[in-house]
């Protein structure tokens, strides 16, 4: 009788694993150790920065890595990347513009969240921001901000654009340990979520998306400043 019970449990476990695999397809798997394009990517442009066997990093202001992916995960998907040494050399300006969008994804190739700079009412986007204020202090303490829009860039008509500070636990520190950041978006589930090392740190609404997410920016979006020093590696994009 016990053997039958064990067998049934194993069958149920295999079914659950198979269902999870079927529901989540790996579209892009890029260690970020070279400029070579991997399956699922259509473009990969490193503006400055350095590829190493351990990943890619920005080494000066203005550096960023842009990767265009297929639209397979554009409406139901997730992006995952490891970031090491988050306490790298972040340099803010004294005029209050020391904003750093260190992890980003856009539907528009212009890759800007403002209507004034090319964003449209059809855009979908999300971006994680850190940086310094005009006095050189961390802009959000140990936390960071998420800016997102499932439909419509900032200040476009009927936009779903939002901004919110992601409150991390008090014992979370920006040390040299690699952290796995994961952002998921779902038109069906009507939500966008952010995880750090599998821990949910943010959940927001994701409604009325009409354009697929395709353009990934690491260390910097086209505007603002660069996250200099931290190492990005093990980029994965999943379709759900």
N, C-alpha and C positions, 0 to 999 in steps of 0.2 A: 504493500500500500504506500509506503514511504517512497519507494522507487518511482511509482507512478506519479506521485505528487512532485517529486524533483524533476521528472521528465517534463511534466506539464509546465512547470515554472521556467525551465530552460526554453521551451517552445515559445512561451509568452515573451521572454527576454529577447529572443532572436527576432520575433515579429516587431517588437518595439524598436530595436536597433535598425532593422530594415526600413521601417516607416520613417524614422528620423533621417536616414540616409537619403531616402527618396524625396523627403520634404526639403532637404537642404543640399543644393548642388554647388560644389566648388567651381567657380567660374575663373578666378585668377589666383595663382599661387606664385608669388614673386618674392624671393629672398632679399631683393633690393641690393644685391651685391655687384651688379653690373648694369650697363645701359641697354643690354639686350632685351628685346621685347619677348614676353612669354605669352602663352596661349591665353586668349581672352582680352589682351591689350591690343590697341590699334596705334597708339603713339606713346612715346616716353621721352620727355625732354627735361634734361637737367640744366637749369640755368645757374651756373656755378655749382657749388657743392662738390662732394667727393664720394665716389663709390669705393667701398672696401669689402673684404671678404665677410665682414660682420654686418654690413648694411650701408645705408647712405646717410650722409650728414651735411648740413649747411655749415660752411666755414667762414662766411662773411655775410654782411648785410646785402640783401638783394638776391641771395641764393634761394632756390626752391626747386622741387621736383614735381613735374606735372605728368600724370598718367591718364590717358584716355582709355576707357574700357568699353566693351560692347554693352548694349542696352539690356542684356539678358536679366540682370538683377536690378534694373532701373526703377522698378515699381515695388518689388517685394524682395528685399535683400539686406545684406549687411556687409560692412567693411571692418576688417580687423588688422591691427598693426601693433608691433612691439616698439616701445620707445624707451631708450635707455639714457640715463644721465639727464633727467629733466631739470636739474639745477645748473644747466649749461650757461654759457655767457649770453644772457639776454640783455641787450642794450636798448634802453628807451631814450627818446628825445625829451628835452626839457620843455617842449611846447605842448605837451599833453597828447602827442600823437604816437606814444610808444605802445601801440596795439599790435599784437602778434596773433595771427590766425594760424595755429600750428597744425591743424588737421581739418581738411575741408573736402566737400564734394558738391558739385554743381551740375545742373542739367544744361546750362548755357555755356558755350565755349568762351564767352567773355569772362566768366567766372568772377562776377562781382555781385555783392548782395544789395547794391544801391541802384535805384532807378536812374539816378543822375549819371552813373558810370556805365550804363549799358545793360543793366538788369531789366527784365521784362515782366509783364503780368502773367506770363506762362511759366516762369522759372520755378524749379524746385531746387532747394539748396540746404546745406547745413554746414556750420563752421564752429570750431572750438577755439576760443580766444583766451590768451593770457597777455602779459606785458606789464609795463610800468606806467605810473601816473606822472604828472608834471614835476613831482618832487623826487622822482626816482624810486618810489616805493612800489611793491607789488600791487598791481591794479586791483586784484581780487583776493589778496592775502594768499593763502595756500590753495584757494579754489580757482576755478576757471569759469568762463561764460560760454553758453551755447547760443548761437544765433541760428534760426531755422525758419524755413518757409516751404510748406508743401505745395503752395501755389502763390506765385507773385513775389518779386523782389521788394525790398523795403521801399515804401512810399509809392507803390503802384496801386492802381484802383482795385479794390476788393482783395487786397493781399492778405494771406494768412501768416505774414511775417511776425516772428516773436523773438524776444531775447530774455534769457534767464540765467542767473548765476547758479552754477552747480555746486551745491554745498557738500564738501567732502568731510569725512570723519576727522575729528581733531587730531587723531594719531597718524593720519596720512601725511607722508613727507615726500618731498621731491628729491629723493636720493638717487643713487646710481643704479639701483635695481631696475631691470627691464620691467616695464608695466605693459600689459596688453590692453589696448583701448579697442573697444568694439562698439560700433554704432549700427543699429538696425532701424529700418524704415519699412512701413507696411501700409499700403493704401487699403487693403482688406481689413487689417487690424486697426487702422486709424490711429497709429501710434508711431513715435520715434523714441528710441531708447538708447541710453549710453551706459556701457559697462566698463569697469576697470577690473581686470583680473577676475572676470565672471561675476563681479559684484555690481548690481544695478545701482547707478548713482543719479540717473535722471530718466524721466518718462514724460513725454508731451504728446499733444495731438498732431496727427498727420492726416489732413483731409483734402480732398479734391485735387490730388496730384494729376497733372495732365502731361508732364514732360519727364522722361526718364533721367535719373542721375547717371552721369557718365564721366565727369572730369574730376580727378582726384588731385589735390594739391597738398604736398607735405612741406612742413616748416614755414610756409608762407602762402597766402593767397596773393594774386597779382598786386593788390594794394597793401598798405601798411608795412610792417617790418618783419624781420626774419628771426626764427628761433634758432640761434647759432649754437652749435655744439652737440645737442642730443642726437643719438643715433636711431634711425628708423630701420626696421627690418621685418621680415616675415609678413609681408602684406598679403592679405587674403580677401577676396570678395566672393560672397556666396549669394546664390539665387534661392529664394525660399518658395 
